[in-house]
Amino acid sequence: ERLAPESIKNLGDGRWLFDFGKAMSGVLRFDAGLPNPIVPETYPRSHKLETKGEEEFITVVYGDSIQMETGDINLIIVAGMGLHDGGPREQSKGEGEDTQKTAGPCFPCDHGMVLTQRDAFVVPKTSSGRFAHARQPLFTSHGFRFAEVCCTKDPPQAVHAIAYRSAFAEWGEFHSSNVLLNGAYELSRNALNSNMLGTQTDCPHRERMQYGGDLVANSPASLHFFDLSAFYTKVVSDWIDSQWDNGAYTETSVYQDLNDGEGIGHGAGETIWASLPPVLTVRHVQHYADMQLVESTFDNHVKWMNFLVANWDAGIGELIEKKYSESEYRGNDGGLGDWLALAPRDTWLTHHAYLMASARAVAYLANRMEDKDGDVAVARGLADKVQKKINSLYMKNDAFSLREGVDWTPGPDLGLFARIVPGPRRCAVLKGMVRLSGSDEAVIWPGEEERLFYQHLTPSAFKKMLERGKVRLDGTNGDNDDLDIIWKRRNSMHEGILAVRYKLKAFSDMGFHSIALAKATGEGFPGFEYMLSHNATALWESWWRSENVFSRNHPMLGAVAEWLVSSVAGVSLAPTAIGGKQLLFWPRIPTSAVTVQHASAMQGTKRGDASIAWEFLCLPEDKSTYDSVVVKVHIRVLVPPGSTATLRLSMRGSGISIKYAKKMPNLERARSIATNECTKRRSAGMGFHYNWEYNRVKQEWSKSLRGKAIGTPCRSYLFSSMISQTLWSRYEPVPEDSDGRSGRDQDIDIALRPGLFDMIIDDWKLKTAKEDLSGYQEYEGDLGPYCSDQSTYVWDVNDATHLI
């Protein structure tokens, strides 16, 4: 991808700041070459190059955020993890210390004692005209949105950013009427696009490592965005190459000895991270039906499972089992678990859940190979044994928690989504999860950057934050120096690397889609709106605004994209089928039109693109009635050739009419028209419309209203006028068995063959979605359509989606 700069700013001393408007991995290209350099009186930090004095040079420094106190690139956050010695608030060496000696070779003097992303163009002084021939650096890439070029009298002309990614197809798409949902999707896509260069890395500027936990968490989203049939084959092979002789898989695809003490040990690292190979193999089979990958790796996965069994009691027992048995365990101990969650992390649960997942994966793969050597029974037996052990501890109080009143993560969300909770008791667990989601308890957040942000807000903005309960004064001074930063469970995204997926999917799948929507669209810290309001263009590594440690381009929390596509829009691969042979269209049409009025998605498969779009028809102009009027629901679905599909609908209307296209319209033309229209809307800045800006003179944060492209609502090509002109014929489906789903709404499953379908649901009664979730704290109402048939809740050995 080639991007022109959105702005060029003169920082003085011949230094020019280019803003390309989007985080990426790549380099700068100078199509017109570089001007001759100048020598400033003092070189800006990290732009001085140590030479023999016979050369001239121009340097390019890259970064993905701006240092608020200085207005230039934040070099400290690029280094991360405290590996730096510089910056207005980040002095790590004492005055008078030999910084080169204490920092070591990773902190070269001419980088200003900071790990810097830098390119240098060097020419002998006798050949300075050769700068005009400079184009771009080769054999490297950087993570950046911003780039500083130094030092030249005038800015270089015809400068572009070249974004790099491995050459696989991008085949997923999502649109909706909600700017925040669209924004979360784009943040995820941009972060993944920045971290897919030969390996799937955690961030594009520093570690650049292939972490198993990150892929466990966000590979379902990645498989939506891209055709990773070849790429993920390589990823699994990377881990196979690094497998120890004892059967242990490593935490990263190249062993780094990072967290060996946070798991079973013996080279395995954290259990979740090291379980990636069998879990990813299962997901690969679900999407691509590649049995060759299964056959070539199966024995390795069995060795991993056997390694876990042989070393589990000593490894995990020594780590945290004793504390568990003595009721001393308090979370956040003995593993990474739901990494960077704001709530305490239940690492005992995640260790055991991923032991179970590894065994389930072996059972799944053996079953796909027609029960190779009887491995299904052995592996399934181990998975069931671990599941029973979890339930023996966590189901003492029908809350799926270790002790009464404990709110650790993951918790009931994992138990429900992964079919761990016993079927007869799952609705009691669901009730507890619903009630907890409505908690209005104020939790104090100690984050330094959030504190500085609130302390330096304009008075009017600070007053609004007080009124909204985002902050409270903790003293008698009455000013914003003495305050507490507040976050609450309701209407916020406080889950970590794993529970983003489990929490959103569990709520939407089990009849409380409105809670999931309220969480994903919540305003303020923590959540996607908070990132967007601070000018994010890719997902951050943390919900909080780190200026010195955590990355600003990190797909760790990207599981939200899978939920948007499969739940908000409603298209996914069927859980028990492989290779896109069967599809599931399950749009969770919301009870209220306040949050979402339309949504659409496209999911690529090896058989072709599957698409869905839905919209409310007959909505009045008065938006205050969006939770009380009667409307129609319009749905269009495209089933690709060679696939069959199930359309699952919750029927709150009086009836449904279904038509199919007698002749397929020109879908490529419809897509082209819709894409062009969306591009126009994005160019007009119809997306997220504000951000916080820091005035260095006043030392003050204020809200700036500015329309952006990110988050722009666009319409699906399925609703284009040329498709509406298609000749339709009445479709008489045979309703499928709904697996006993019944409850608050009548659920129906409709079988669809390949083709294009158009549906209208009449008399859809909108009602309040209880966006103020405090109403759920004492919830005693109907728990939805999953409380009648217990047989649907047992994990199926063919089910890849709910494996973990």
ZAMARGU-4260 file (C-alpha; in steps of 0.2 Angstrom, whole numbers, plus 5000, padded with zeros to 4 digits):
<rodrens>
0) 5000/5000/5000 | 5006/5017/4996 | 5001/5032/5006 | 5004/5051/5004 | 5007/5062/5019
5) 4991/5070/5027 | 5002/5084/5034 | 5020/5090/5035 | 5026/5100/5050 | 5042/5110/5052
10) 5050/5106/5069 | 5065/5117/5066 | 5083/5114/5064 | 5080/5106/5047 | 5068/5093/5054
15) 5052/5089/5045 | 5038/5079/5053 | 5027/5068/5041 | 5010/5062/5047 | 5003/5048/5035
20) 4987/5046/5045 | 4988/5028/5048 | 4999/5016/5058 | 5008/5003/5047 | 5024/4993/5045
25) 5035/4999/5031 | 5047/5013/5025 | 5047/5030/5017 | 5050/5032/4999 | 5057/5048/4991
30) 5051/5047/4973 | 5060/5064/4969 | 5076/5059/4979 | 5082/5069/4994 | 5088/5087/4995
35) 5106/5090/5000 | 5108/5090/5019 | 5111/5105/5031 | 5121/5104/5047 | 5111/5112/5062
40) 5119/5120/5076 | 5113/5105/5087 | 5107/5089/5080 | 5089/5084/5086 | 5089/5069/5097
45) 5093/5052/5088 | 5097/5062/5071 | 5115/5064/5074 | 5125/5050/5065 | 5143/5046/5071
50) 5154/5047/5055 | 5172/5049/5051 | 5168/5067/5046 | 5170/5064/5028 | 5152/5060/5024
55) 5136/5069/5024 | 5120/5061/5030 | 5101/5063/5031 | 5092/5052/5044 | 5074/5046/5045
60) 5067/5042/5062 | 5050/5032/5063 | 5037/5031/5077 | 5018/5028/5080 | 5014/5042/5092
65) 5019/5060/5097 | 5027/5065/5113 | 5015/5077/5121 | 5027/5088/5130 | 5038/5091/5114
70) 5027/5088/5099 | 5040/5077/5090 | 5040/5058/5089 | 5039/5048/5105 | 5054/5038/5104
75) 5052/5030/5122 | 5036/5021/5117 | 5045/5013/5102 | 5058/5006/5114 | 5045/5000/5126
80) 5047/4991/5142 | 5058/5004/5150 | 5072/5001/5138 | 5077/5019/5136 | 5086/5034/5144
85) 5078/5050/5138 | 5063/5060/5136 | 5055/5073/5147 | 5048/5061/5160 | 5059/5045/5157
90) 5076/5047/5164 | 5082/5030/5169 | 5100/5034/5172 | 5106/5044/5187 | 5115/5061/5184
95) 5134/5059/5182 | 5132/5040/5177 | 5141/5034/5162 | 5125/5031/5152 | 5134/5021/5138
100) 5141/5009/5150 | 5125/5006/5160 | 5114/5006/5145 | 5125/4994/5135 | 5127/4991/5116
105) 5108/4991/5113 | 5108/5010/5117 | 5121/5018/5105 | 5126/5036/5109 | 5121/5042/5092
110) 5103/5036/5095 | 5102/5047/5111 | 5102/5032/5122 | 5085/5026/5115 | 5081/5011/5105
115) 5077/5020/5089 | 5069/5015/5072 | 5081/5025/5060 | 5086/5025/5042 | 5102/5034/5037
120) 5106/5040/5020 | 5125/5043/5019 | 5135/5050/5005 | 5154/5056/5004 | 5155/5075/5005
125) 5163/5074/4987 | 5147/5067/4980 | 5133/5076/4989 | 5123/5077/4973 | 5120/5059/4975
130) 5106/5062/4988 | 5095/5066/4973 | 5096/5048/4968 | 5090/5041/4985 | 5074/5032/4985
135) 5070/5020/4999 | 5079/5009/5012 | 5079/4990/5007 | 5078/4975/5017 | 5070/4983/5032
140) 5054/4989/5039 | 5048/5000/5053 | 5032/5002/5063 | 5026/5020/5061 | 5012/5033/5057
145) 5024/5048/5059 | 5042/5050/5052 | 5055/5064/5055 | 5067/5068/5041 | 5082/5078/5046
150) 5091/5089/5042 | 5086/5098/5026 | 5082/5116/5022 | 5066/5112/5014 | 5055/5096/5016
155) 5058/5082/5003 | 5046/5082/4989 | 5035/5067/4983 | 5037/5057/4999 | 5026/5042/5002
160) 5025/5028/5015 | 5026/5011/5008 | 5016/4999/5019 | 5022/4981/5019 | 5013/4965/5022
165) 5014/4947/5016 | 5005/4944/4999 | 4989/4935/5004 | 4972/4941/4999 | 4961/4952/5011
170) 4944/4944/5009 | 4934/4950/5024 | 4923/4966/5026 | 4912/4974/5039 | 4901/4989/5039
175) 4888/4996/5050 | 4879/5012/5055 | 4889/5014/5071 | 4905/5023/5070 | 4912/5015/5086
180) 4909/4998/5080 | 4917/5002/5063 | 4931/5010/5071 | 4935/4995/5082 | 4935/4984/5066
185) 4947/4996/5057 | 4959/4997/5072 | 4960/4978/5072 | 4963/4977/5053 | 4976/4990/5053
190) 4985/4982/5068 | 4985/4965/5059 | 4990/4972/5042 | 5005/4980/5052 | 5010/4963/5059
195) 5010/4950/5045 | 5027/4951/5037 | 5033/4933/5035 | 5027/4930/5053 | 5012/4936/5063
200) 5021/4948/5076 | 5015/4956/5091 | 5021/4974/5086 | 5030/4980/5070 | 5043/4991/5078
205) 5052/4982/5093 | 5050/4964/5098 | 5043/4958/5082 | 5040/4941/5089 | 5027/4927/5085
210) 5019/4925/5102 | 5007/4910/5103 | 4995/4919/5115 | 4992/4933/5103 | 4988/4921/5089
215) 4977/4910/5100 | 4967/4926/5104 | 4966/4934/5087 | 4968/4921/5074 | 4949/4919/5072
220) 4949/4938/5068 | 4964/4935/5056 | 4955/4921/5047 | 4941/4933/5044 | 4951/4947/5037
225) 4963/4936/5026 | 4966/4920/5016 | 4979/4913/5027 | 4979/4895/5020 | 4998/4896/5016
230) 5003/4909/5029 | 4996/4899/5044 | 5003/4883/5037 | 5020/4891/5039 | 5016/4898/5056
235) 5012/4880/5062 | 5028/4874/5054 | 5037/4887/5063 | 5032/4880/5080 | 5035/4862/5074
240) 5053/4867/5070 | 5055/4873/5087 | 5047/4859/5097 | 5058/4852/5110 | 5063/4833/5110
245) 5053/4831/5126 | 5037/4836/5116 | 5036/4854/5123 | 5030/4868/5112 | 5038/4885/5115
250) 5029/4901/5120 | 5036/4910/5104 | 5040/4902/5088 | 5058/4904/5091 | 5062/4900/5109
255) 5067/4915/5119 | 5066/4909/5137 | 5054/4923/5141 | 5041/4915/5153 | 5047/4898/5156
260) 5043/4901/5175 | 5025/4906/5171 | 5020/4889/5165 | 5024/4870/5166 | 5043/4874/5162
265) 5055/4862/5153 | 5055/4875/5138 | 5036/4876/5136 | 5033/4894/5144 | 5015/4899/5147
270) 5002/4885/5143 | 4991/4897/5133 | 5005/4903/5122 | 5012/4886/5120 | 4996/4878/5115
275) 4995/4888/5099 | 5000/4874/5087 | 4986/4862/5090 | 4973/4875/5092 | 4978/4884/5076
280) 4979/4868/5066 | 4961/4865/5071 | 4956/4882/5065 | 4965/4880/5049 | 4956/4864/5045
285) 4939/4872/5049 | 4943/4886/5036 | 4953/4877/5023 | 4950/4858/5025 | 4969/4855/5023
290) 4971/4837/5029 | 4989/4837/5023 | 4993/4849/5037 | 4984/4838/5050 | 4993/4822/5044
295) 5010/4831/5044 | 5008/4838/5062 | 4997/4827/5071 | 5011/4816/5080 | 5019/4833/5086
300) 5002/4838/5094 | 5001/4821/5102 | 5019/4823/5109 | 5013/4840/5116 | 4998/4833/5124
305) 5008/4819/5132 | 5021/4831/5138 | 5008/4841/5147 | 5001/4825/5155 | 5018/4819/5161
310) 5023/4836/5168 | 5007/4844/5174 | 5006/4840/5192 | 5024/4844/5196 | 5024/4860/5185
315) 5007/4868/5188 | 5006/4861/5205 | 5022/4869/5210 | 5017/4885/5202 | 4999/4888/5209
320) 4990/4872/5214 | 4995/4873/5232 | 4989/4891/5234 | 4972/4885/5226 | 4970/4871/5237
325) 4973/4882/5252 | 4962/4896/5246 | 4977/4908/5246 | 4976/4911/5227 | 4971/4929/5223
330) 4974/4929/5204 | 4988/4937/5193 | 5000/4924/5199 | 5008/4910/5191 | 5005/4914/5172
335) 5000/4927/5160 | 4982/4922/5158 | 4970/4935/5152 | 4985/4947/5149 | 4983/4966/5152
340) 4965/4964/5158 | 4960/4977/5171 | 4952/4964/5182 | 4962/4951/5191 | 4968/4937/5180
345) 4963/4919/5184 | 4978/4910/5178 | 4974/4893/5186 | 4958/4893/5175 | 4967/4897/5159
350) 4981/4885/5162 | 4968/4871/5164 | 4957/4877/5150 | 4971/4876/5138 | 4977/4859/5144
355) 4959/4854/5140 | 4960/4864/5123 | 4976/4854/5118 | 4967/4838/5122 | 4951/4843/5113
360) 4962/4848/5098 | 4970/4831/5097 | 4953/4823/5098 | 4946/4834/5084 | 4961/4831/5073
365) 4961/4812/5076 | 4942/4812/5072 | 4945/4821/5056 | 4958/4807/5051 | 4944/4794/5055
370) 4951/4791/5073 | 4969/4788/5070 | 4975/4774/5082 | 4961/4777/5094 | 4967/4794/5099
375) 4950/4801/5099 | 4945/4792/5115 | 4961/4795/5124 | 4962/4814/5120 | 4943/4816/5123
380) 4945/4807/5140 | 4959/4819/5145 | 4949/4834/5140 | 4933/4828/5149 | 4944/4824/5165
385) 4951/4842/5165 | 4934/4849/5162 | 4927/4840/5177 | 4941/4846/5188 | 4937/4864/5183
390) 4919/4861/5187 | 4922/4853/5204 | 4930/4869/5209 | 4921/4882/5200 | 4903/4876/5201
395) 4901/4876/5220 | 4891/4891/5219 | 4883/4892/5202 | 4894/4907/5197 | 4908/4898/5189
400) 4921/4906/5201 | 4933/4899/5213 | 4925/4909/5228 | 4909/4919/5231 | 4911/4937/5226
405) 4927/4934/5215 | 4927/4943/5199 | 4942/4937/5189 | 4945/4935/5171 | 4941/4925/5161
410) 4927/4918/5171 | 4909/4913/5167 | 4912/4920/5149 | 4925/4906/5146 | 4915/4893/5155
415) 4899/4897/5144 | 4908/4900/5127 | 4919/4884/5128 | 4905/4873/5134 | 4914/4869/5150
420) 4899/4873/5162 | 4888/4858/5164 | 4873/4860/5153 | 4859/4859/5167 | 4868/4873/5177
425) 4873/4885/5163 | 4858/4896/5164 | 4862/4900/5183 | 4880/4904/5177 | 4873/4915/5163
430) 4862/4924/5176 | 4877/4928/5186 | 4886/4935/5172 | 4872/4946/5166 | 4870/4953/5184
435) 4889/4956/5185 | 4889/4965/5169 | 4877/4978/5176 | 4889/4982/5191 | 4890/5001/5195
440) 4904/4998/5207 | 4918/5011/5205 | 4935/5004/5202 | 4950/5016/5204 | 4962/5015/5190
445) 4980/5021/5195 | 4987/5024/5178 | 4999/5039/5177 | 4994/5045/5159 | 4976/5045/5163
450) 4979/5055/5179 | 4989/5068/5169 | 4976/5068/5156 | 4962/5073/5168 | 4973/5085/5178
455) 4976/5095/5162 | 4959/5095/5155 | 4951/5111/5151 | 4939/5116/5165 | 4923/5113/5155
460) 4929/5096/5149 | 4934/5091/5167 | 4917/5096/5173 | 4908/5085/5160 | 4920/5070/5165
465) 4914/5073/5183 | 4896/5073/5178 | 4898/5057/5168 | 4907/5048/5183 | 4923/5045/5174
470) 4933/5054/5188 | 4929/5059/5205 | 4938/5072/5217 | 4946/5064/5231 | 4949/5078/5243
475) 4943/5096/5248 | 4954/5106/5236 | 4940/5106/5223 | 4953/5105/5209 | 4959/5091/5197
480) 4975/5088/5206 | 4967/5077/5219 | 4956/5064/5210 | 4952/5046/5207 | 4951/5039/5189
485) 4935/5028/5188 | 4931/5013/5178 | 4915/5002/5179 | 4911/4985/5172 | 4896/4991/5163
490) 4898/4999/5147 | 4916/4996/5146 | 4929/4985/5138 | 4941/4980/5152 | 4944/4962/5147
495) 4961/4956/5142 | 4969/4946/5127 | 4957/4931/5129 | 4941/4937/5137 | 4937/4951/5123
500) 4932/4936/5113 | 4924/4926/5126 | 4914/4940/5134 | 4907/4947/5118 | 4903/4931/5110
505) 4895/4923/5126 | 4883/4938/5128 | 4878/4938/5110 | 4876/4920/5108 | 4866/4918/5123
510) 4852/4931/5121 | 4860/4947/5128 | 4867/4955/5112 | 4862/4972/5119 | 4875/4970/5133
515) 4889/4966/5121 | 4884/4981/5110 | 4884/4992/5126 | 4901/4986/5130 | 4909/4988/5113
520) 4902/5006/5111 | 4905/5012/5128 | 4913/5029/5130 | 4928/5034/5139 | 4941/5023/5148
525) 4942/5009/5145 | 4936/5005/5128 | 4938/5008/5109 | 4931/5025/5110 | 4945/5030/5122
530) 4958/5024/5109 | 4949/5033/5095 | 4948/5049/5105 | 4966/5049/5107 | 4970/5048/5089
535) 4973/5029/5088 | 4973/5021/5070 | 4978/5004/5076 | 4974/4994/5091 | 4984/4998/5107
540) 4992/4984/5117 | 4983/4990/5132 | 4966/4999/5136 | 4976/5013/5145 | 4986/5026/5136
545) 5004/5021/5139 | 5017/5033/5134 | 5033/5023/5138 | 5029/5004/5139 | 5015/4997/5129
550) 5014/4997/5110 | 5002/5008/5100 | 5001/4996/5086 | 4997/4978/5093 | 4983/4967/5087
555) 4982/4958/5104 | 4964/4964/5108 | 4958/4961/5090 | 4946/4947/5093 | 4932/4960/5093
560) 4933/4959/5074 | 4927/4941/5074 | 4912/4946/5085 | 4907/4961/5074 | 4907/4949/5058
565) 4899/4934/5066 | 4887/4942/5078 | 4883/4960/5074 | 4882/4957/5055 | 4880/4938/5056
570) 4891/4927/5045 | 4903/4914/5050 | 4908/4896/5045 | 4898/4883/5053 | 4906/4876/5069
575) 4906/4858/5064 | 4910/4859/5045 | 4926/4862/5036 | 4932/4871/5021 | 4917/4883/5020
580) 4906/4868/5015 | 4893/4874/5027 | 4890/4892/5033 | 4880/4900/5048 | 4871/4916/5045
585) 4865/4922/5062 | 4862/4941/5063 | 4859/4946/5081 | 4846/4959/5076 | 4846/4971/5091
590) 4830/4974/5101 | 4833/4993/5099 | 4838/5003/5084 | 4847/5016/5095 | 4864/5008/5093
595) 4864/5000/5076 | 4852/5003/5062 | 4861/4992/5049 | 4876/4980/5047 | 4884/4970/5034
600) 4899/4958/5032 | 4908/4948/5019 | 4918/4932/5024 | 4929/4924/5011 | 4930/4905/5010
605) 4939/4893/4998 | 4922/4891/4989 | 4919/4909/4987 | 4913/4925/4996 | 4899/4923/5009
610) 4889/4940/5012 | 4875/4946/5023 | 4867/4963/5025 | 4853/4968/5036 | 4844/4985/5040
615) 4829/4992/5049 | 4816/4998/5037 | 4803/5012/5041 | 4812/5020/5055 | 4805/5037/5059
620) 4815/5053/5059 | 4813/5055/5077 | 4827/5045/5085 | 4819/5045/5102 | 4807/5032/5096
625) 4820/5020/5091 | 4816/5009/5105 | 4797/5009/5104 | 4791/5009/5086 | 4786/4994/5074
630) 4797/4992/5059 | 4802/4980/5046 | 4819/4970/5045 | 4827/4968/5028 | 4840/4955/5025
635) 4850/4949/5010 | 4861/4934/5010 | 4874/4927/4997 | 4878/4909/4998 | 4893/4905/4987
640) 4893/4890/4975 | 4897/4873/4983 | 4891/4878/5000 | 4875/4876/5010 | 4870/4887/5024
645) 4859/4889/5039 | 4850/4906/5042 | 4846/4908/5061 | 4833/4921/5065 | 4825/4926/5081
650) 4807/4929/5076 | 4800/4944/5085 | 4790/4949/5069 | 4773/4943/5063 | 4781/4933/5048
655) 4795/4932/5036 | 4794/4932/5017 | 4809/4925/5007 | 4814/4927/4989 | 4829/4921/4979
660) 4837/4928/4963 | 4832/4919/4948 | 4847/4926/4939 | 4863/4931/4948 | 4866/4950/4946
665) 4883/4958/4942 | 4890/4957/4960 | 4907/4963/4955 | 4899/4979/4948 | 4889/4981/4963
670) 4904/4980/4974 | 4913/4992/4964 | 4899/5005/4965 | 4898/5002/4984 | 4917/5004/4987
675) 4917/5020/4977 | 4903/5027/4987 | 4911/5022/5003 | 4928/5030/4997 | 4919/5046/4994
680) 4911/5046/5012 | 4928/5042/5020 | 4936/5056/5010 | 4923/5068/5017 | 4928/5063/5035
685) 4911/5055/5039 | 4918/5044/5053 | 4924/5047/5070 | 4923/5065/5073 | 4934/5071/5087
690) 4950/5069/5097 | 4959/5075/5112 | 4973/5087/5108 | 4987/5094/5120 | 4992/5112/5119
695) 5010/5113/5125 | 5009/5131/5128 | 4994/5131/5139 | 4998/5113/5145 | 4980/5108/5142
700) 4970/5095/5134 | 4955/5100/5124 | 4942/5091/5113 | 4945/5095/5094 | 4930/5092/5083
705) 4937/5085/5066 | 4929/5073/5055 | 4940/5057/5051 | 4939/5043/5039 | 4941/5029/5052
710) 4924/5023/5057 | 4914/5029/5042 | 4897/5021/5040 | 4895/5013/5023 | 4881/5003/5015
715) 4883/4985/5009 | 4884/4981/4990 | 4870/4969/4993 | 4858/4984/4996 | 4864/4993/4980
720) 4850/4998/4968 | 4856/4987/4954 | 4854/4972/4965 | 4837/4978/4970 | 4832/4977/4951
725) 4835/4958/4951 | 4821/4947/4946 | 4816/4937/4962 | 4806/4922/4965 | 4797/4916/4980
730) 4808/4903/4991 | 4799/4890/5001 | 4812/4884/5013 | 4811/4868/5024 | 4814/4874/5042
735) 4828/4865/5050 | 4828/4857/5067 | 4831/4872/5079 | 4840/4861/5091 | 4827/4864/5105
740) 4831/4883/5106 | 4816/4892/5113 | 4813/4905/5126 | 4811/4924/5125 | 4810/4924/5106
745) 4805/4911/5094 | 4821/4905/5085 | 4820/4897/5068 | 4834/4889/5057 | 4831/4890/5038
750) 4841/4880/5026 | 4848/4890/5011 | 4856/4883/4995 | 4869/4893/4985 | 4862/4909/4978
755) 4856/4926/4983 | 4842/4928/4995 | 4831/4943/5000 | 4820/4943/5016 | 4808/4954/5025
760) 4802/4952/5043 | 4786/4961/5046 | 4780/4970/5062 | 4797/4970/5071 | 4793/4978/5088
765) 4808/4988/5095 | 4810/4989/5113 | 4822/4997/5126 | 4838/4988/5126 | 4842/4993/5144
770) 4858/5002/5139 | 4859/5007/5158 | 4865/4990/5163 | 4862/4993/5181 | 4845/4986/5178
775) 4853/4969/5176 | 4861/4968/5193 | 4845/4960/5201 | 4840/4952/5184 | 4826/4939/5186
780) 4819/4939/5169 | 4819/4926/5154 | 4837/4920/5151 | 4834/4918/5132 | 4834/4904/5120
785) 4847/4892/5127 | 4840/4886/5143 | 4829/4872/5137 | 4839/4858/5128 | 4854/4853/5137
790) 4861/4842/5124 | 4865/4857/5113 | 4878/4862/5126 | 4890/4848/5126 | 4906/4851/5116
795) 4905/4841/5099 | 4921/4833/5094 | 4919/4841/5077 | 4916/4859/5084 | 4931/4870/5080
800) 4923/4886/5085 | 4920/4882/5103 | 4936/4871/5106 | 4942/4885/5117
</rodrens>
